[in-house]
């Protein structure tokens, strides 16, 4: 789905009619609460930047492949009942999910003059998103994805994307309504500048001011942000990797949106 004035690859038109490169806002959707909350954030971000919004829905081939095994079954999240997992039942489930994605996107952009399109592909979810993302884009994700019913663990797809995406990633958590506040970053070692990290103005506009955090370990970060209810946290990829090596679930417990930069 796309508006009539949508241009490929996030290109915009200048006042003299020349096509210009512009960052796109990519939103990975799976109809979970977290991804739909992330879609709302992506729409706001694209509107702020006057950028193209690209919603990406991937029909998961890994899941479809599971139906080929005669012993495959699915267990109801609420009933606990087991039933055969078949190709037809999965295709039906995907069709219902895609319908919800269509409806969510239409509702999210209603009343806005926003270039947008829905990209539908079939493959491995993280790989498809990595293939589409370009360095100048911003990729917006929900934390938990379709595994949200099992708790607050960081989803495997989100984990791979925040570690491998070639662009800035905005990791959203619908459990904590966003409030404008300071953008925090990890304070550098003694003797280095404490100036806020360089970032695009349209991303910085989401926040009000900045605040360095004098922490270097996962448990210190969690403790420092335990009562935070506004703003966000910026992490460089190397900082993120270090934190996840200490505690694989610390990011899931941070109650703020995260900006992850390569």
C-alpha positions in Angstrom: 0.0 0.0 0.0 1.4 3.4 -0.9 0.2 7.0 -1.2 0.1 8.3 -4.8 3.1 10.6 -4.2 5.3 8.0 -2.6 8.8 7.7 -4.2 11.1 4.7 -4.0 13.9 4.4 -1.5 12.8 7.4 0.6 13.5 10.0 -2.0 12.0 13.5 -1.6 11.4 16.2 -4.2 13.0 19.6 -3.6 11.3 22.9 -4.5 12.7 22.9 -8.0 11.5 19.3 -8.6 14.8 17.5 -8.1 14.7 14.2 -6.3 16.7 14.2 -3.1 17.9 11.4 -0.9 16.2 11.3 2.5 16.2 8.9 5.4 13.2 6.6 5.5 11.5 5.4 8.6 11.1 1.6 8.6 8.6 -0.1 10.8 8.8 -3.9 11.2 5.2 -5.1 11.9 3.9 -8.4 13.1 0.5 -7.3 14.6 1.8 -7.7 18.2 1.0 -4.9 20.7 4.7 -4.0 20.7 5.0 -3.6 17.0 1.8 -1.7 16.7 2.9 0.7 19.4 6.2 1.0 17.5 4.2 1.8 14.3 2.6 4.8 16.1 6.1 6.0 17.0 7.3 5.5 13.4 4.4 7.5 12.0 5.2 10.4 14.4 8.9 10.2 13.5 8.3 10.1 9.7 5.9 13.1 10.0 8.5 15.0 12.0 11.2 14.3 9.4 8.8 14.6 6.3 10.3 11.2 5.4 8.7 8.2 3.7 7.3 5.6 6.1 7.9 2.0 5.0 6.0 -0.6 7.0 7.5 -4.1 6.5 5.6 -7.3 7.0 7.4 -10.6 6.6 5.7 -13.9 6.2 8.0 -16.0 8.3 9.3 -18.9 6.2 10.9 -20.5 9.3 7.5 -20.9 10.8 6.0 -22.2 7.6 8.8 -24.7 7.3 7.8 -26.1 10.7 4.4 -27.2 9.3 6.2 -29.7 7.1 7.0 -32.0 10.0 4.3 -34.5 10.8 4.9 -34.1 14.6 4.5 -30.3 14.6 1.8 -28.9 16.8 0.8 -25.6 18.3 -0.3 -24.9 21.9 -3.0 -22.3 22.7 -1.6 -19.5 24.8 -4.7 -19.3 27.0 -6.3 -22.8 26.7 -3.0 -24.8 26.8 -4.5 -27.2 24.3 -2.4 -28.8 21.7 -3.5 -29.1 18.0 -1.7 -30.1 14.8 0.3 -27.4 13.1 -0.5 -27.5 9.4 0.5 -25.4 6.4 -3.2 -24.4 5.8 -3.7 -23.3 9.4 -0.5 -21.2 9.3 -1.5 -19.6 6.0 -4.9 -18.7 7.5 -3.1 -17.2 10.6 -0.8 -15.2 8.4 -3.7 -13.9 6.4 -5.5 -12.7 9.5 -2.3 -11.1 10.8 -1.7 -9.3 7.5 -5.3 -8.0 7.6 -4.6 -6.5 11.1 -1.4 -5.0 9.8 -3.3 -3.3 6.9 -5.9 -2.0 9.3 -3.3 -0.7 11.8 -1.3 1.1 9.1 -4.4 2.7 7.7 -5.5 3.9 11.1 -2.0 5.1 12.1 -1.6 7.4 9.0 -5.3 8.5 8.8 -5.5 12.3 8.6 -1.8 12.8 7.9 -0.2 13.9 4.7 2.5 11.2 4.9 4.1 9.3 2.1 3.9 5.6 3.1 3.8 2.1 1.8 3.5 -1.4 3.0 6.1 -3.9 1.9 5.1 -7.5 2.1 7.7 -10.2 1.6 8.2 -13.8 2.6 11.4 -15.1 4.2 13.3 -15.0 7.4 12.2 -11.9 9.4 15.4 -10.4 10.6 17.2 -11.1 7.3 14.5 -9.4 5.3 14.6 -6.3 7.5 18.4 -6.2 7.3 18.3 -6.4 3.5 15.9 -3.5 3.3 17.6 -1.2 5.8 20.1 1.4 4.5 22.6 3.4 6.6 20.6 6.6 6.5 17.3 5.0 7.6 15.8 4.7 11.0 14.4 1.2 11.9 11.7 1.2 14.5 11.0 -2.0 16.4 8.9 -3.3 19.3 10.9 -5.0 22.0 9.0 -8.3 22.4 7.3 -9.1 19.2 5.0 -12.1 19.0 6.6 -13.7 22.1 5.3 -10.9 24.3 2.8 -13.2 26.0 5.7 -15.1 27.6 7.1 -12.1 29.5 9.3 -9.1 29.0 12.3 -10.9 27.4 13.8 -9.1 24.4 12.6 -10.9 21.3 15.2 -12.8 19.2 14.4 -10.8 16.0 14.7 -7.5 17.9 18.0 -8.7 19.4 19.5 -9.6 16.1 18.4 -6.3 14.4 19.7 -4.0 17.1 23.1 -5.8 16.9 23.4 -6.0 13.1 21.3 -3.2 11.5 23.3 -0.8 9.4 21.3 2.1 10.6 20.0 3.8 13.7 17.4 1.6 15.5 14.6 3.0 17.7 13.6 0.2 20.1 10.1 0.9 21.5 8.3 -0.6 24.5 4.5 -0.2 24.6 4.4 -1.0 28.4 5.8 2.4 29.2 3.9 5.3 27.5 6.4 7.7 26.0 7.0 11.1 27.7 9.3 13.8 26.4 12.3 14.1 28.6 16.1 14.0 28.4 18.1 11.7 26.1 20.6 9.9 28.3 23.9 8.4 27.2 26.7 6.6 28.9 29.3 9.0 30.4 32.7 8.5 28.8 35.8 7.7 30.7 37.4 10.5 32.8 39.1 13.1 30.7 36.9 12.8 27.6 34.3 15.2 26.6 30.8 14.9 28.0 29.2 16.6 25.1 26.0 14.9 23.8 26.6 12.5 20.9 26.0 14.0 17.4 22.7 13.0 16.0 20.2 14.2 13.4 18.0 17.1 14.6 14.8 15.3 13.8 15.8 12.4 16.1 17.0 14.8 18.8 13.6 16.6 18.6 12.0 13.6 20.3 13.7 14.6 23.5 14.3 17.6 25.8 17.9 18.1 26.6 20.3 15.4 27.5 21.9 13.8 30.5 25.1 11.7 30.8 24.9 8.6 32.9 28.0 7.8 34.9 27.6 4.0 34.6 29.6 1.3 32.8 27.9 -2.0 33.9 24.5 -3.5 33.2 23.4 -3.6 36.9 24.4 0.1 37.3 22.4 1.0 34.2 19.3 -0.8 35.4 19.5 0.7 38.9 20.1 4.2 37.5 17.0 4.0 35.2 14.7 2.0 37.5 12.4 5.0 38.1 12.9 6.8 34.8 9.6 7.6 33.2 10.5 10.1 30.5 13.0 10.6 27.7 15.2 7.8 26.3 18.6 6.2 26.3 21.2 6.3 23.5 23.7 3.5 23.1 26.4 2.9 20.6 26.5 -0.6 19.2 29.7 -1.4 21.1 28.1 -0.3 24.4 25.0 -2.4 23.7 27.1 -5.5 23.0 29.0 -5.0 26.3 25.8 -4.6 28.3 24.2 -7.7 26.7 27.3 -9.8 27.4 26.9 -8.9 31.0 23.2 -9.4 31.2 21.3 -10.6 28.1 18.0 -9.2 29.4 19.0 -5.8 30.8 17.7 -4.0 27.7 14.3 -5.6 28.1 14.1 -4.2 31.7 15.1 -0.6 30.8 11.7 1.3 30.9 12.6 3.8 28.2 12.8 3.9 24.4 16.3 3.1 23.2 18.2 4.7 20.3 21.0 2.4 19.1 23.5 3.8 16.7 26.1 1.8 14.7 
